[in-house]
Amino acid sequence: MIDTITVYTFRDAMVRRGWTVDGAIALFDLLETYEEETGATLEFDPIAFDCQYSEQTLEELLDYYDDLKEDLKEFIQEEAQTTLPEYLQVRRIIASEESRNGFVLEWLRDNHGMACLSDRGTFIFSPC
């Protein structure tokens, strides 16, 4: 017997477990993509999802993962060595944040499997 869960039901259950609204929606999208790509059907179990997945800010990730901190430092130093004309510096700041988040997402995927970024900038991943 299968009952389809809406994003709203999922969001509300995860928010009650301490997730942000954006983080819960991002996790829903991540799990839905997983189901579509693998053909698997996941059981709706908010307790298990809360235990298996984590929502963290970049600062929290850097506090916990020293190797991410070192890898990100190297990435930023390499990116900073590229010189741009002065009028492009504002665009570079915006692009730097996007590329930094992209780097962190790839690092999480390489080290922890599935990962995504919520609309508010928190990272969703499985730390197990």
C-alpha positions in Angstrom: 0.0 0.0 0.0 1.5 3.3 -1.1 0.3 6.8 0.0 1.8 9.7 -1.9 3.1 12.4 0.4 2.9 16.1 -0.7 5.8 18.5 -0.2 3.6 20.3 2.4 3.0 17.1 4.5 6.8 16.4 4.3 7.7 20.0 5.1 5.4 20.2 8.1 6.7 16.8 9.5 10.3 17.9 9.1 9.8 21.4 10.6 8.3 19.7 13.7 11.6 17.8 13.9 13.7 21.1 13.9 14.3 21.6 10.1 13.9 24.9 8.5 11.1 25.2 5.9 13.6 25.7 3.1 15.8 22.8 4.3 12.8 20.5 4.5 11.7 21.4 1.0 15.3 20.9 -0.3 15.4 17.5 1.3 12.0 16.6 -0.2 13.3 17.5 -3.6 16.6 15.6 -3.1 14.7 12.4 -2.0 12.2 12.8 -4.9 15.1 13.1 -7.4 16.6 10.0 -5.9 13.4 8.1 -6.3 13.1 9.2 -10.0 16.7 8.4 -10.8 16.8 5.0 -9.1 13.2 3.8 -9.4 13.2 3.2 -5.7 10.2 4.0 -3.5 11.0 5.5 -0.1 8.9 5.0 2.9 7.8 8.3 4.6 9.6 8.1 7.9 10.4 11.6 9.2 12.3 10.2 12.2 14.6 8.2 9.9 15.1 11.1 7.5 16.0 13.3 10.4 18.5 10.8 11.7 20.0 10.1 8.2 20.2 13.7 6.8 21.5 16.9 8.2 20.9 20.6 7.5 23.9 22.8 8.2 25.2 26.2 7.3 28.6 26.6 5.8 30.0 27.8 9.1 28.8 24.7 10.8 30.3 22.5 8.2 33.6 24.2 8.4 33.6 23.9 12.2 33.0 20.1 11.9 35.0 19.1 8.9 38.6 20.2 9.0 39.5 18.6 5.7 36.7 20.7 4.0 38.1 23.8 5.6 41.5 23.1 4.2 40.2 22.1 0.7 38.0 25.3 0.6 41.0 27.5 1.6 43.0 26.0 -1.3 40.1 26.5 -3.7 39.6 30.2 -2.6 43.4 30.9 -3.0 43.4 29.4 -6.5 40.3 31.5 -7.4 41.9 34.7 -6.0 45.0 34.3 -8.1 42.9 35.0 -11.2 43.0 38.8 -11.8 40.0 40.6 -13.3 39.5 44.1 -14.5 38.2 46.4 -11.7 34.7 46.8 -13.2 34.2 43.0 -12.9 35.1 42.8 -9.2 31.5 43.0 -8.0 30.5 40.2 -10.3 33.5 38.2 -9.0 32.2 38.5 -5.4 28.8 37.2 -6.5 30.4 34.5 -8.6 32.8 33.6 -5.8 29.9 32.8 -3.4 28.2 30.7 -6.1 31.5 28.9 -6.9 32.3 28.4 -3.2 28.8 26.8 -2.6 29.3 24.7 -5.7 32.7 23.6 -4.4 31.2 22.7 -1.0 28.3 20.8 -2.7 30.8 18.7 -4.8 32.9 18.0 -1.7 29.8 16.8 0.2 28.8 14.6 -2.7 32.2 13.2 -3.1 32.5 12.5 0.7 28.9 11.8 1.7 26.8 10.9 -1.4 23.7 12.9 -2.0 23.7 16.6 -1.2 21.9 19.8 -2.1 21.7 23.5 -1.2 18.4 25.0 0.1 17.1 28.4 -1.1 18.4 29.9 2.1 21.9 28.6 1.6 21.9 25.7 4.1 23.5 22.4 2.9 21.5 19.2 3.1 23.4 15.9 3.1 23.8 12.6 4.8 26.7 12.7 7.2 26.7 8.9 7.7 
